[in-house]
Amino acid sequence: MTQTNSIQTLALAMNSVGDEAPDWIQLTPAGPTLEGRDGRTWKMDDPEAVVAAFETHGQDLPVDFEHATQEKGAKGEHAPAVGWITELEARNNALWGKVDWLDTGREAVASRAYRYASPVFNFARATKAVSKVLSVGLTNQPNFQLTALNREGAQEDCTMNKDALEALGLKEDASDGDVLTAINKLKSDEATARNRAETPDTSNFVPKADYDLAMNRIRSFEGEAEKRADAEITAAVDAAVEAGKIAPSSRDYHTAACRSEGGLANFQAMVEASPVIAAKTDLDDKDPDKGATALSSEEIATCRALGMTEAEFAKAKAEE
């Protein structure tokens, strides 16, 4: 199982030559055991693997004052580099780094304002094996001659369990620096959310009275639109009945169908394409006064002989 990595440091004295800062500085004591005065130890059985990790990463390592990269940079504070480790070598089981000094760093070392180099590295918690160098800090408060966490009274290792790392959105091999960055981000997000809650953006809100008035107008408009739609549907269905395109008894069915989405347009297209299926007299509820069936010439002659009107004759005929 992969163990969570932690960050630790070692401090070694740098010996300047005259008023010059050295190009190469020793970063760790010789392995395989790196032992501190407080009794804690780390393993570096394969320093070449640490060098390979640096080369694979392909990025120069910052040299700073008092580990500002990890302590201040993780909080988003100003943490400038005073030099850069451009090469890493394993010499007699120890790690050495070639420094491209910036003026600030060169002057601090050459003047002996800073005398110790302290690399920050990742190591596996279970085995204590050093895996990767992250940065190098210049310091004057070493806790060891060859030490971890280069200040006196340094905190003990911080152990993060799997659940805690998962809650922070981190993998099991996350470093302490990753944990600190994640926690600081949570704090920042919480502060931002609290500020928004206390001082909401008024552009995202409207007064309740304005909202109620607008909703009333919308409901009124919707009601008027619904009435207009019903009137249009009723007119279309009545026209189809009058034209004999649909039976009067199917009026309710077609009215309901027209109220569905696209229903009126579909109904109008159907009516336009349909033949007449009901004669005018079929639409008049068989009332002879509203439209009698046409009489034959013989029936008309009979009406005249009997002294009856055509309507009276048709009515008598219908009753029979």
Backbone bond lengths (Angstrom), bond angles and torsions (degrees), N, CA, C in turn:
res aa  C-N    CA-C-N  psi(-1)  N-CA   C-N-CA  omega(-1)  CA-C   N-CA-C  phi
1 M - - - 1.469 - - 1.525 109.21 -
2 T 1.301 116.47 135.03 1.457 120.60 -178.43 1.514 109.83 -70.87
3 Q 1.301 116.97 130.45 1.452 121.33 -179.17 1.520 110.00 -92.68
4 T 1.317 116.44 147.84 1.449 121.03 177.89 1.523 109.95 -66.00
5 N 1.325 116.10 134.32 1.450 120.36 178.83 1.514 110.28 -82.20
6 S 1.324 116.45 150.46 1.453 121.56 175.14 1.517 108.48 -125.59
7 I 1.315 115.83 161.78 1.459 120.93 179.44 1.511 109.11 -103.54
8 Q 1.304 117.59 130.84 1.454 122.37 174.21 1.529 108.20 -138.05
9 T 1.328 115.29 168.75 1.460 120.21 -179.65 1.525 110.29 -134.73
10 L 1.311 114.28 159.25 1.463 122.52 172.75 1.514 107.82 -128.50
11 A 1.314 117.64 147.33 1.461 120.50 -179.14 1.517 110.31 -119.74
12 L 1.320 116.41 130.68 1.468 122.88 177.93 1.520 109.14 -130.33
13 A 1.331 116.37 142.18 1.460 120.40 178.88 1.524 109.75 -71.86
14 M 1.340 115.99 140.30 1.462 121.55 175.64 1.522 108.48 -104.97
15 N 1.280 115.52 133.33 1.456 120.50 -179.55 1.521 109.54 -105.38
16 S 1.324 115.76 104.93 1.456 118.94 178.66 1.526 109.23 -77.72
17 V 1.307 115.01 151.40 1.462 121.52 179.23 1.526 107.48 -105.59
18 G 1.321 115.61 111.43 1.458 118.21 -177.18 1.508 109.73 64.07
19 D 1.327 116.07 -125.50 1.462 120.50 178.12 1.523 111.11 -108.85
20 E 1.335 115.57 25.87 1.467 120.31 -179.11 1.524 111.09 -111.11
21 A 1.318 116.22 142.10 1.469 121.12 172.81 1.522 108.56 -82.63
22 P 1.332 119.69 139.48 1.458 121.39 -177.29 1.532 111.59 -67.99
23 D 1.325 115.80 145.29 1.468 120.60 176.81 1.522 110.75 -72.31
24 W 1.353 116.68 -40.46 1.459 121.63 179.74 1.522 109.01 -112.18
25 I 1.319 116.36 134.68 1.459 120.81 177.67 1.528 109.28 -127.80
26 Q 1.338 115.46 145.75 1.463 119.92 177.86 1.533 108.65 -81.06
27 L 1.338 114.47 129.41 1.455 119.91 -175.77 1.514 113.74 -99.60
28 T 1.332 118.08 -29.02 1.468 120.88 -179.79 1.517 108.96 -139.06
29 P 1.320 117.65 158.04 1.462 119.38 170.33 1.532 108.72 -71.63
30 A 1.308 116.14 172.66 1.456 120.21 178.99 1.523 110.15 -70.58
31 G 1.333 115.57 137.18 1.461 121.05 177.73 1.526 110.51 -81.28
32 P 1.315 118.78 -171.17 1.477 122.89 9.13 1.517 115.48 -83.93
33 T 1.335 119.14 -10.08 1.462 120.42 -179.37 1.519 109.48 -109.18
34 L 1.336 116.22 127.93 1.454 122.10 175.94 1.523 105.97 -106.61
35 E 1.348 116.63 110.57 1.456 120.75 -171.56 1.518 110.85 -113.25
36 G 1.342 115.27 137.57 1.450 121.09 179.42 1.514 111.40 -107.40
37 R 1.336 116.45 164.72 1.461 120.95 -178.52 1.530 112.21 -66.40
38 D 1.296 116.95 -25.82 1.463 118.85 -178.49 1.521 111.91 -83.14
39 G 1.328 117.66 4.28 1.455 121.54 176.49 1.515 114.30 94.51
40 R 1.322 118.04 -11.44 1.454 119.25 178.17 1.530 109.67 -76.42
41 T 1.321 115.14 146.36 1.460 120.09 -178.85 1.521 110.05 -135.57
42 W 1.338 113.82 157.06 1.464 121.46 175.72 1.514 108.45 -133.59
43 K 1.309 116.24 163.63 1.456 121.35 -178.06 1.516 109.98 -114.52
44 M 1.333 115.58 138.48 1.456 120.97 171.71 1.527 106.90 -139.96
45 D 1.336 116.25 72.12 1.465 121.83 -178.60 1.515 112.14 -68.20
46 D 1.349 116.43 -28.42 1.464 120.14 -174.49 1.523 109.62 -133.46
47 P 1.342 117.61 81.55 1.464 119.42 179.45 1.531 112.89 -62.22
48 E 1.352 116.23 -26.42 1.465 118.84 178.04 1.523 111.11 -63.05
49 A 1.341 117.00 -32.84 1.464 120.33 178.30 1.528 110.64 -66.77
50 V 1.346 116.42 -34.74 1.455 120.17 177.30 1.533 109.61 -67.70
51 V 1.320 116.21 -39.97 1.469 120.48 176.36 1.521 109.76 -62.45
52 A 1.333 116.95 -43.52 1.466 121.15 179.99 1.524 111.01 -61.65
53 A 1.338 117.14 -37.65 1.465 120.73 178.38 1.520 110.83 -63.51
54 F 1.347 116.60 -39.72 1.459 121.11 176.55 1.525 110.58 -62.63
55 E 1.342 117.22 -45.82 1.460 121.09 -178.11 1.520 111.67 -67.70
56 T 1.331 116.71 -35.88 1.460 119.86 177.88 1.520 110.89 -66.45
57 H 1.337 115.58 -38.66 1.469 119.82 179.02 1.518 110.48 -62.95
58 G 1.343 116.76 -34.42 1.456 121.26 173.64 1.511 115.33 67.97
59 Q 1.329 117.81 27.32 1.459 120.59 -178.51 1.525 109.71 -137.32
60 D 1.342 116.40 136.45 1.452 120.57 177.87 1.527 110.03 -62.31
61 L 1.345 116.30 150.43 1.462 121.23 -178.91 1.529 109.67 -100.04
62 P 1.330 118.03 134.68 1.468 119.77 -178.40 1.530 112.18 -72.82
63 V 1.320 114.56 142.89 1.460 122.41 168.92 1.520 105.65 -108.20
64 D 1.350 117.74 127.23 1.455 120.23 -175.32 1.532 109.97 -135.69
65 F 1.318 116.09 -178.28 1.457 121.69 173.69 1.529 109.29 -94.79
66 E 1.337 117.27 127.36 1.464 123.85 171.25 1.532 113.21 54.24
67 H 1.342 115.65 37.44 1.471 121.37 176.48 1.526 112.73 57.75
68 A 1.331 115.83 41.37 1.466 120.54 -179.47 1.522 111.64 -62.02
69 T 1.327 116.96 -30.87 1.468 119.75 -178.97 1.520 111.18 -57.66
70 Q 1.345 116.38 -45.00 1.465 119.68 -178.61 1.532 112.22 -82.53
71 E 1.332 117.26 -40.65 1.462 119.83 -171.30 1.521 112.69 -84.28
72 K 1.333 117.77 -41.05 1.459 120.02 -179.84 1.528 111.85 -95.73
73 G 1.336 115.13 -41.76 1.462 118.89 -178.18 1.506 112.73 -59.60
74 A 1.338 116.84 -36.43 1.469 120.53 -179.88 1.524 111.45 -65.12
75 K 1.338 117.71 -22.95 1.466 121.77 179.21 1.524 111.79 -94.96
76 G 1.333 116.26 1.96 1.450 119.52 -178.30 1.512 113.10 81.93
77 E 1.340 117.13 12.96 1.456 120.79 179.60 1.527 110.66 -88.68
78 H 1.335 115.18 167.42 1.461 121.13 -178.17 1.527 109.64 -65.92
79 A 1.326 117.30 124.73 1.471 121.28 -178.28 1.526 109.25 -144.94
80 P 1.326 117.21 72.89 1.465 119.51 -175.75 1.526 112.74 -74.24
81 A 1.320 115.71 151.23 1.460 121.42 174.21 1.526 109.30 -82.22
82 V 1.342 115.92 149.19 1.466 120.51 175.10 1.527 109.66 -113.76
83 G 1.314 116.04 6.22 1.461 122.26 178.11 1.518 108.78 176.79
84 W 1.348 115.70 173.47 1.463 120.15 -178.22 1.528 109.87 -139.27
85 I 1.341 115.94 132.94 1.458 120.82 172.90 1.523 107.33 -80.74
86 T 1.322 116.62 112.11 1.465 120.62 -176.82 1.532 112.45 -99.27
87 E 1.329 116.86 -19.73 1.460 120.64 178.04 1.518 109.08 -141.03
88 L 1.336 115.82 151.87 1.462 122.04 177.84 1.521 107.36 -132.51
89 E 1.349 115.90 135.09 1.464 120.31 -179.93 1.527 109.94 -134.30
90 A 1.336 114.91 151.14 1.470 121.26 172.75 1.523 107.51 -101.62
91 R 1.331 116.00 118.39 1.461 121.13 -179.68 1.525 108.47 -126.11
92 N 1.327 115.52 114.84 1.472 120.48 178.54 1.535 110.97 52.17
93 N 1.306 114.22 47.21 1.476 122.46 177.79 1.527 113.87 66.98
94 A 1.327 117.64 14.38 1.459 121.65 174.80 1.523 108.89 -117.44
95 L 1.322 116.32 159.16 1.466 121.25 178.33 1.523 110.03 -100.05
96 W 1.333 114.49 134.26 1.457 122.06 176.44 1.526 108.47 -124.45
97 G 1.345 115.55 146.34 1.462 119.59 179.62 1.510 111.65 -127.71
98 K 1.329 115.70 139.13 1.463 121.14 175.30 1.517 108.45 -90.91
99 V 1.360 116.07 127.82 1.457 120.63 -172.85 1.521 111.34 -108.23
100 D 1.326 115.04 130.43 1.464 121.12 168.48 1.522 105.85 -97.24
101 W 1.365 115.57 95.34 1.455 120.42 -172.04 1.524 111.93 -74.28
102 L 1.324 116.51 140.09 1.458 121.68 164.48 1.528 107.14 -86.78
103 D 1.311 117.12 163.61 1.464 120.12 -174.72 1.521 111.91 -56.09
104 T 1.344 116.73 -41.06 1.466 120.39 -178.08 1.525 111.16 -61.50
105 G 1.333 116.11 -45.18 1.463 120.07 -179.23 1.511 112.27 -69.84
106 R 1.326 116.29 -42.06 1.466 120.05 -179.09 1.531 110.39 -61.30
107 E 1.313 116.99 -44.17 1.455 120.54 -178.81 1.531 111.09 -67.20
108 A 1.357 116.78 -38.56 1.467 120.06 -179.38 1.520 111.38 -63.74
109 V 1.346 117.02 -37.88 1.472 120.73 -179.03 1.522 110.87 -79.40
110 A 1.342 116.51 -44.98 1.466 120.03 -177.53 1.521 111.60 -63.14
111 S 1.334 117.49 -34.80 1.460 121.33 -179.75 1.517 112.38 -84.29
112 R 1.355 117.02 -2.11 1.456 124.19 -178.22 1.534 112.47 66.65
113 A 1.340 115.34 20.84 1.462 119.28 173.75 1.529 109.82 -65.62
114 Y 1.331 115.41 -32.82 1.467 122.06 173.26 1.518 107.66 -127.00
115 R 1.360 116.65 133.57 1.453 119.77 -174.85 1.517 114.17 -120.65
116 Y 1.306 117.78 -6.00 1.464 118.79 -175.53 1.525 111.22 -125.24
117 A 1.322 115.14 142.11 1.472 122.62 173.94 1.523 108.52 -108.31
118 S 1.288 117.46 130.26 1.467 121.63 -174.76 1.532 109.72 -130.83
119 P 1.340 117.51 103.26 1.467 119.28 -179.53 1.525 111.62 -77.53
120 V 1.292 115.73 143.91 1.465 122.54 173.12 1.520 106.94 -98.14
121 F 1.338 116.36 130.86 1.472 118.36 -177.70 1.515 111.53 -139.51
122 N 1.320 115.88 157.66 1.458 123.03 172.42 1.526 109.07 -89.64
123 F 1.341 115.88 145.05 1.461 118.85 173.38 1.525 108.74 -145.73
124 A 1.323 116.25 154.12 1.462 121.39 178.77 1.516 109.36 -78.38
125 R 1.322 117.89 129.40 1.457 120.89 -175.62 1.528 112.20 -63.36
126 A 1.318 115.97 -37.25 1.470 118.59 -174.89 1.525 111.26 -70.33
127 T 1.342 116.27 -45.00 1.465 120.02 -173.96 1.521 113.00 -101.86
128 K 1.355 117.27 -13.17 1.465 122.92 -175.26 1.529 112.82 64.53
129 A 1.329 116.87 18.39 1.462 120.92 -177.50 1.523 110.33 -79.46
130 V 1.341 116.56 126.92 1.457 122.00 177.54 1.524 108.52 -69.91
131 S 1.366 116.41 132.11 1.463 119.51 -176.83 1.521 113.46 -117.10
132 K 1.336 118.26 -30.92 1.463 118.69 -174.17 1.523 110.34 -160.25
133 V 1.350 116.67 138.67 1.460 122.05 173.59 1.523 108.10 -88.39
134 L 1.341 116.65 135.78 1.461 121.10 -176.44 1.529 112.93 -106.60
135 S 1.330 116.68 -39.38 1.458 120.61 -179.73 1.520 108.24 -166.44
136 V 1.338 115.71 175.67 1.462 120.92 178.98 1.520 107.57 -133.11
137 G 1.347 116.33 130.45 1.456 120.38 178.61 1.513 111.06 -111.28
138 L 1.321 116.33 143.12 1.466 122.04 173.03 1.518 107.44 -91.59
139 T 1.334 118.25 130.69 1.461 121.45 -175.55 1.513 111.13 -147.66
140 N 1.323 115.86 160.32 1.462 121.80 174.95 1.522 111.97 -122.04
141 Q 1.302 117.91 10.40 1.453 120.99 -179.53 1.536 110.81 -124.66
142 P 1.309 117.38 63.08 1.455 118.84 -179.55 1.525 110.84 -72.71
143 N 1.306 115.84 138.58 1.455 120.63 176.29 1.524 111.15 -83.51
144 F 1.340 114.74 -20.69 1.465 121.26 178.03 1.521 108.39 -135.40
145 Q 1.336 114.01 164.06 1.465 116.80 164.59 1.527 108.05 -67.07
146 L 1.290 115.35 -42.18 1.459 122.43 172.84 1.528 103.87 -126.26
147 T 1.315 116.03 94.15 1.458 117.69 -161.01 1.518 113.76 -124.21
148 A 1.323 113.22 165.89 1.459 120.50 171.97 1.514 108.48 -107.95
149 L 1.322 115.81 144.00 1.466 121.23 -177.38 1.528 109.82 47.25
150 N 1.321 113.30 87.88 1.443 122.45 -160.03 1.518 116.14 -63.31
151 R 1.372 119.61 11.76 1.456 119.30 179.05 1.515 110.85 -118.24
152 E 1.330 115.75 151.48 1.455 119.94 175.74 1.518 109.45 -65.68
153 G 1.344 115.64 145.03 1.455 119.14 -179.17 1.506 113.01 71.30
154 A 1.313 118.15 25.77 1.462 121.22 -179.34 1.519 110.37 -65.84
155 Q 1.333 115.77 149.57 1.453 119.28 -178.71 1.518 110.62 -70.81
156 E 1.345 115.31 156.27 1.458 120.58 174.48 1.516 109.68 -73.64
157 D 1.321 114.78 167.72 1.464 119.41 178.76 1.521 110.19 -56.39
158 C 1.313 115.58 141.46 1.454 121.68 177.12 1.517 108.57 -98.95
159 T 1.321 115.50 117.73 1.454 119.50 -178.39 1.518 109.53 -97.99
160 M 1.311 116.65 124.05 1.458 122.27 178.62 1.520 107.82 -111.62
161 N 1.317 117.08 125.30 1.450 118.88 178.66 1.518 110.71 -81.02
162 K 1.314 114.32 171.76 1.465 120.60 -174.59 1.515 111.90 -61.32
163 D 1.337 117.15 -42.48 1.462 120.85 -178.07 1.527 111.45 -63.38
164 A 1.335 115.95 -40.36 1.461 119.44 -179.51 1.524 110.71 -66.15
165 L 1.332 115.90 -42.11 1.460 119.34 178.46 1.520 110.83 -63.73
166 E 1.329 115.93 -40.81 1.463 119.93 179.57 1.524 110.70 -64.07
167 A 1.333 116.76 -38.76 1.458 120.61 178.66 1.534 111.51 -63.84
168 L 1.314 116.42 -29.86 1.462 121.17 178.16 1.515 112.11 -86.36
169 G 1.339 116.79 -2.31 1.459 120.43 -179.35 1.511 113.13 76.73
170 L 1.353 117.09 27.98 1.460 121.55 -176.84 1.526 110.45 -113.56
171 K 1.327 115.26 157.80 1.457 121.17 176.82 1.533 109.61 -83.10
172 E 1.343 115.66 169.70 1.464 120.39 -177.01 1.525 112.64 -65.76
173 D 1.339 117.30 -26.16 1.465 119.86 -178.41 1.531 112.21 -93.82
174 A 1.348 116.72 17.89 1.466 119.84 179.90 1.528 110.21 -64.85
175 S 1.316 115.45 143.24 1.467 120.65 179.70 1.524 110.03 -86.58
176 D 1.337 115.89 169.87 1.458 120.18 177.04 1.526 110.89 -61.98
177 G 1.332 115.66 -34.35 1.469 119.23 177.10 1.519 111.16 -63.19
178 D 1.345 116.36 -39.18 1.469 120.22 177.08 1.519 110.46 -63.38
179 V 1.346 116.01 -41.43 1.465 120.63 179.76 1.526 110.06 -63.12
180 L 1.335 116.66 -45.43 1.461 120.48 -178.93 1.521 110.94 -62.23
181 T 1.330 116.54 -42.28 1.469 120.56 178.98 1.523 110.88 -62.11
182 A 1.339 116.49 -43.50 1.466 120.60 -179.18 1.521 111.25 -64.22
183 I 1.345 116.54 -41.16 1.467 120.44 -179.90 1.526 110.76 -66.01
184 N 1.328 116.31 -42.63 1.460 119.62 178.92 1.519 111.62 -63.63
185 K 1.332 116.50 -35.23 1.465 120.15 178.16 1.531 110.41 -66.91
186 L 1.343 115.62 -40.56 1.465 119.03 177.38 1.522 110.83 -60.86
187 K 1.343 115.89 -42.77 1.458 119.77 179.07 1.531 110.89 -62.39
188 S 1.334 115.70 -42.02 1.464 119.93 179.89 1.518 111.05 -64.73
189 D 1.349 116.62 -43.84 1.466 120.42 179.52 1.525 110.80 -63.29
190 E 1.352 116.37 -39.19 1.461 120.49 179.99 1.521 110.66 -64.76
191 A 1.340 116.04 -41.69 1.465 119.76 179.59 1.527 110.44 -64.99
192 T 1.334 116.40 -39.82 1.468 120.12 179.23 1.520 110.88 -64.36
193 A 1.346 116.66 -43.49 1.464 120.72 179.77 1.520 111.18 -63.98
194 R 1.344 116.46 -40.34 1.458 120.49 179.68 1.528 110.61 -64.86
195 N 1.312 115.81 -39.76 1.466 119.89 179.76 1.527 110.99 -65.53
196 R 1.334 116.28 -39.47 1.466 119.39 178.96 1.525 111.20 -66.52
197 A 1.353 115.74 -36.48 1.460 119.20 179.98 1.524 111.15 -68.43
198 E 1.343 115.79 -37.37 1.460 119.78 -177.46 1.520 112.00 -78.40
199 T 1.334 117.51 -32.60 1.465 121.72 -179.89 1.521 108.97 -129.55
200 P 1.337 117.80 75.14 1.472 120.56 -178.08 1.513 111.97 -64.67
201 D 1.301 116.28 153.96 1.460 123.30 178.02 1.531 108.30 -76.29
202 T 1.329 116.98 109.51 1.466 120.42 -176.05 1.525 112.59 -65.61
203 S 1.328 118.08 -18.64 1.467 120.07 179.12 1.514 111.75 -67.15
204 N 1.339 116.95 -16.49 1.465 120.81 179.66 1.521 112.58 -91.39
205 F 1.344 118.70 2.69 1.457 121.74 -175.99 1.527 109.99 -130.88
206 V 1.345 116.91 158.48 1.460 122.94 173.77 1.525 107.49 -129.99
207 P 1.356 118.16 153.24 1.467 120.25 177.37 1.526 110.42 -60.13
208 K 1.337 117.13 146.40 1.462 121.33 -177.47 1.522 111.63 -61.27
209 A 1.344 117.80 -37.54 1.464 120.57 -179.96 1.525 110.76 -62.06
210 D 1.355 116.22 -42.75 1.465 119.80 177.88 1.511 110.94 -64.18
211 Y 1.334 115.67 -40.19 1.466 119.92 179.87 1.533 110.77 -63.40
212 D 1.355 116.62 -45.71 1.465 120.07 -179.32 1.522 110.88 -62.64
213 L 1.347 117.47 -42.44 1.457 121.02 179.41 1.528 111.19 -61.49
214 A 1.341 115.34 -43.53 1.457 119.21 179.93 1.537 111.24 -64.24
215 M 1.345 116.15 -41.64 1.464 119.12 179.99 1.525 110.99 -65.92
216 N 1.351 118.53 -37.37 1.464 121.04 177.44 1.525 111.12 -62.96
217 R 1.314 116.44 -40.81 1.451 120.03 179.35 1.527 110.82 -67.00
218 I 1.327 115.54 -37.89 1.462 119.01 178.07 1.518 110.59 -64.85
219 R 1.364 116.58 -43.55 1.462 119.40 179.75 1.522 111.06 -65.13
220 S 1.343 116.89 -38.25 1.464 120.53 177.91 1.524 110.69 -63.36
221 F 1.326 115.39 -44.25 1.462 119.91 179.25 1.530 110.76 -62.56
222 E 1.340 115.88 -42.10 1.463 119.22 179.91 1.521 110.84 -63.56
223 G 1.373 117.53 -38.64 1.461 120.63 179.12 1.517 111.76 -64.70
224 E 1.344 116.37 -43.05 1.461 119.93 178.62 1.523 111.14 -65.19
225 A 1.314 116.10 -40.07 1.462 119.35 179.09 1.524 111.13 -64.33
226 E 1.348 115.91 -37.49 1.465 119.77 179.71 1.534 110.54 -66.50
227 K 1.349 116.90 -39.76 1.461 120.56 178.13 1.526 110.82 -63.53
228 R 1.335 116.31 -42.61 1.472 119.84 179.46 1.523 110.58 -63.62
229 A 1.344 115.32 -39.64 1.462 118.89 -179.97 1.524 110.67 -65.85
230 D 1.359 117.09 -41.31 1.467 120.06 178.84 1.520 111.04 -63.44
231 A 1.336 116.34 -41.13 1.468 119.78 179.72 1.529 110.76 -63.47
232 E 1.330 116.18 -39.59 1.457 120.07 -179.84 1.531 110.63 -66.79
233 I 1.345 116.69 -39.77 1.462 120.40 179.11 1.528 110.71 -65.89
234 T 1.341 116.49 -44.68 1.467 120.53 -179.90 1.526 110.90 -60.45
235 A 1.335 116.36 -43.03 1.460 120.26 179.65 1.524 111.23 -63.35
236 A 1.330 116.82 -40.34 1.463 120.11 -178.41 1.528 111.03 -67.68
237 V 1.342 116.84 -41.45 1.471 120.19 179.95 1.529 110.53 -68.12
238 D 1.349 116.90 -42.21 1.470 119.99 178.31 1.519 111.06 -61.25
239 A 1.317 116.14 -40.50 1.465 119.63 179.94 1.525 111.09 -64.64
240 A 1.336 116.04 -38.07 1.464 119.22 179.57 1.523 111.14 -67.79
241 V 1.350 117.55 -37.85 1.471 121.11 176.59 1.520 109.81 -65.11
242 E 1.344 116.58 -45.25 1.460 121.41 -179.95 1.520 111.89 -61.11
243 A 1.337 115.33 -35.94 1.466 119.26 -179.33 1.519 112.78 -80.47
244 G 1.328 117.14 -4.65 1.458 119.94 -179.70 1.507 113.44 77.30
245 K 1.357 117.51 18.18 1.461 120.01 -178.86 1.536 111.88 -84.95
246 I 1.347 117.07 -25.11 1.462 120.71 176.04 1.525 108.55 -135.23
247 A 1.320 117.05 157.59 1.459 121.05 179.13 1.517 110.29 -79.42
248 P 1.311 119.09 144.28 1.466 121.44 178.58 1.523 112.38 -55.57
249 S 1.343 117.69 -35.04 1.460 120.51 -177.49 1.528 113.29 -68.13
250 S 1.340 117.65 -15.19 1.476 120.84 179.95 1.520 112.31 -98.20
251 R 1.331 116.63 10.86 1.467 121.21 -177.04 1.535 111.76 -57.55
252 D 1.341 116.99 -48.34 1.473 119.67 -177.32 1.525 111.53 -63.10
253 Y 1.331 116.76 -38.83 1.468 120.20 179.95 1.524 110.56 -61.34
254 H 1.334 115.62 -48.35 1.476 118.73 -178.03 1.528 111.55 -69.04
255 T 1.335 117.34 -32.85 1.468 120.06 177.95 1.524 110.69 -63.63
256 A 1.348 116.23 -45.20 1.470 119.72 178.46 1.515 111.49 -64.28
257 A 1.329 117.18 -39.98 1.468 120.44 179.86 1.522 111.17 -64.63
258 C 1.308 117.95 -34.31 1.464 121.12 -179.26 1.527 112.22 -68.96
259 R 1.345 117.39 -22.32 1.464 120.13 -178.73 1.524 112.96 -78.70
260 S 1.313 117.97 -13.80 1.465 120.25 176.13 1.518 109.59 -74.35
261 E 1.340 115.98 163.81 1.465 120.48 -177.70 1.530 110.70 -60.69
262 G 1.313 116.38 123.47 1.466 121.02 -179.60 1.521 113.25 74.93
263 G 1.358 117.00 4.95 1.458 120.36 -175.29 1.517 113.38 -67.14
264 L 1.344 117.90 -42.42 1.459 120.70 -178.32 1.529 111.39 -62.83
265 A 1.317 116.29 -44.17 1.465 119.74 179.74 1.526 110.57 -62.80
266 N 1.334 116.26 -41.42 1.465 119.57 178.70 1.531 110.92 -64.74
267 F 1.342 117.09 -39.77 1.464 121.06 -179.84 1.530 110.47 -64.47
268 Q 1.322 115.85 -45.25 1.466 119.41 -179.45 1.527 111.56 -62.69
269 A 1.341 116.15 -38.31 1.465 119.21 177.55 1.524 110.97 -66.77
270 M 1.335 117.68 -38.09 1.457 121.95 178.92 1.525 111.01 -65.52
271 V 1.352 115.81 -44.17 1.463 120.27 -179.58 1.521 111.33 -62.79
272 E 1.329 115.33 -40.55 1.466 119.95 -178.55 1.527 110.94 -64.24
273 A 1.332 116.43 -34.65 1.464 119.92 -176.88 1.531 113.15 -89.50
274 S 1.348 117.73 -9.21 1.468 120.71 -174.76 1.524 111.13 -88.56
275 P 1.356 116.79 148.44 1.475 120.54 174.14 1.527 110.33 -80.03
276 V 1.335 115.41 167.90 1.462 120.03 174.56 1.525 108.17 -72.06
277 I 1.335 117.04 125.29 1.461 120.41 -177.61 1.518 112.00 -112.59
278 A 1.348 118.69 -6.47 1.466 121.38 179.36 1.516 109.60 -135.80
279 A 1.366 116.45 128.26 1.462 120.79 178.22 1.509 109.62 -70.68
280 K 1.335 116.21 161.78 1.451 121.01 -179.02 1.529 111.54 -57.03
281 T 1.371 115.46 -39.82 1.460 118.77 -178.38 1.518 112.03 -67.73
282 D 1.352 118.24 -28.05 1.457 121.09 178.36 1.515 111.33 -69.19
283 L 1.319 115.62 -20.77 1.453 120.52 -176.80 1.516 111.94 -90.28
284 D 1.320 117.27 -6.29 1.461 120.71 -175.59 1.506 111.85 -102.25
285 D 1.344 118.14 22.82 1.464 123.79 176.48 1.517 112.57 55.68
286 K 1.357 115.43 32.62 1.464 122.30 177.17 1.525 112.21 57.69
287 D 1.318 117.96 31.19 1.463 122.44 176.80 1.517 108.51 -88.61
288 P 1.315 120.03 110.14 1.470 121.66 -176.35 1.508 111.78 -59.12
289 D 1.332 116.56 -29.12 1.472 118.24 -179.67 1.522 111.61 -69.97
290 K 1.374 117.38 -24.23 1.480 120.77 -178.94 1.508 111.81 -89.98
291 G 1.297 116.73 -9.80 1.470 117.60 -179.40 1.499 110.07 162.07
292 A 1.360 119.39 92.49 1.460 122.79 -178.09 1.495 111.48 -78.24
293 T 1.333 113.01 153.26 1.454 118.02 177.08 1.532 109.24 -68.18
294 A 1.320 119.02 140.24 1.474 122.56 -178.86 1.532 110.34 -60.43
295 L 1.369 115.85 137.56 1.460 121.81 -179.76 1.515 110.43 -94.99
296 S 1.313 112.22 150.08 1.474 116.95 176.49 1.536 109.44 -77.33
297 S 1.294 116.90 169.09 1.475 121.21 -179.18 1.524 110.53 -63.05
298 E 1.340 118.62 -36.99 1.453 121.34 178.90 1.538 110.23 -65.80
299 E 1.375 116.79 -40.43 1.452 120.32 179.70 1.528 111.09 -66.97
300 I 1.318 115.49 -37.22 1.469 118.63 177.45 1.531 109.72 -63.56
301 A 1.332 117.62 -41.55 1.486 121.19 178.38 1.510 110.93 -62.91
302 T 1.348 116.12 -36.80 1.462 120.00 178.66 1.517 110.36 -66.56
303 C 1.322 117.13 -40.12 1.469 121.36 178.39 1.532 109.94 -57.03
304 R 1.303 115.10 -45.36 1.459 119.57 -176.40 1.531 110.45 -66.70
305 A 1.337 114.20 -38.88 1.464 117.83 -178.85 1.519 111.00 -66.63
306 L 1.322 116.20 -32.78 1.464 120.95 -178.64 1.516 112.68 -90.52
307 G 1.310 116.19 -6.74 1.455 120.17 -179.22 1.508 112.65 73.00
308 M 1.364 118.46 30.15 1.459 123.87 -179.68 1.530 110.29 -107.54
309 T 1.315 114.48 152.18 1.476 117.77 172.56 1.534 108.86 -78.77
310 E 1.292 115.11 163.01 1.462 119.14 179.13 1.528 110.43 -63.11
311 A 1.324 116.99 -36.27 1.461 120.42 179.91 1.517 110.78 -66.06
312 E 1.349 116.81 -41.37 1.475 120.93 179.45 1.504 110.38 -65.16
313 F 1.337 114.24 -39.90 1.474 117.85 179.99 1.526 110.03 -65.90
314 A 1.353 115.95 -44.07 1.487 119.26 -179.03 1.524 110.74 -63.24
315 K 1.343 116.92 -37.79 1.455 120.45 -179.79 1.542 110.46 -65.17
316 A 1.356 114.64 -44.79 1.464 119.05 178.63 1.526 110.69 -61.87
317 K 1.308 113.77 -38.60 1.467 118.84 179.73 1.527 110.31 -64.60
318 A 1.342 116.11 -42.08 1.460 120.12 -179.15 1.522 111.81 -66.04
319 E 1.336 116.87 -36.94 1.455 120.69 179.36 1.510 111.68 -66.40
320 E 1.377 115.95 -36.14 1.439 119.41 177.42 1.519 111.18 -66.79
